[in-house]
């Protein structure tokens, strides 16, 4: 996929498995660990957005979006 520097942020509602969200939260917490008070300081909402964006890039969402056959079920 040809990478474009032009990006926009889109806020949307997605249906994802609850287990996927749980995995993101658990992995993000594991990555940062607890602070001195025993609290995890990680924005799991932001991390979820990063993970989904990376997935869309790796799976070439642009090509998928351009294929009109993907618009019918």
C-alpha positions as CSV (number, residue, x, y, z in Angstrom):
1,X,0.0,0.0,0.0
2,X,1.3,3.4,-0.8
3,X,1.6,5.4,2.4
4,X,0.1,8.9,2.4
5,X,1.2,11.6,4.8
6,X,-2.3,13.0,4.7
7,X,-4.3,11.5,7.6
8,X,-7.5,12.5,9.4
9,X,-8.8,11.4,12.7
10,X,-12.3,9.8,12.6
11,X,-14.4,9.2,15.7
12,X,-16.7,6.3,15.0
13,X,-18.6,3.4,16.7
14,X,-17.1,0.0,16.1
15,X,-18.3,-3.4,17.0
16,X,-15.3,-5.4,18.4
17,X,-15.2,-8.5,20.5
18,X,-15.1,-7.7,24.2
19,X,-12.1,-10.0,24.5
20,X,-10.2,-7.8,22.1
21,X,-10.8,-4.7,24.2
22,X,-9.8,-6.7,27.3
23,X,-6.6,-7.8,25.6
24,X,-5.7,-4.2,24.7
25,X,-6.3,-3.0,28.3
26,X,-4.3,-5.9,29.8
27,X,-1.4,-5.5,27.4
28,X,-1.3,-1.7,27.7
29,X,-1.2,-2.1,31.5
30,X,1.5,-4.7,31.3
31,X,3.6,-2.4,29.1
32,X,3.5,0.5,31.5
33,X,3.4,-1.3,34.8
34,X,2.1,0.2,38.1
35,X,3.5,3.5,39.4
36,X,4.7,4.0,43.0
37,X,1.1,4.2,44.2
38,X,0.1,0.9,42.4
39,X,-1.9,2.7,39.7
40,X,-1.6,2.1,36.0
41,X,-1.0,5.3,34.1
42,X,-2.0,4.5,30.5
43,X,-4.7,5.9,28.3
44,X,-6.3,2.6,27.1
45,X,-8.7,4.6,24.8
46,X,-5.8,6.1,23.0
47,X,-4.0,2.8,22.9
48,X,-7.0,1.1,21.3
49,X,-7.1,3.8,18.6
50,X,-3.4,3.2,17.9
51,X,-3.8,-0.6,17.7
52,X,-6.8,-0.3,15.3
53,X,-5.0,2.3,13.2
54,X,-2.0,0.1,12.9
55,X,-4.2,-2.9,12.0
56,X,-5.9,-0.9,9.3
57,X,-2.6,0.2,7.8
58,X,-1.1,-3.3,7.9
59,X,-4.2,-4.9,6.3
60,X,-4.4,-2.2,3.6
61,X,-7.7,-0.6,4.5
62,X,-7.3,1.9,1.7
63,X,-7.5,-0.9,-1.0
64,X,-10.4,-2.5,0.9
65,X,-12.3,0.8,1.0
66,X,-11.7,1.4,-2.7
67,X,-13.2,-2.0,-3.7
68,X,-16.9,-1.4,-4.3
69,X,-17.6,-5.1,-3.8
70,X,-16.9,-4.7,-0.1
71,X,-19.9,-2.4,0.3
72,X,-22.5,-5.1,-0.1
73,X,-23.2,-8.1,2.2
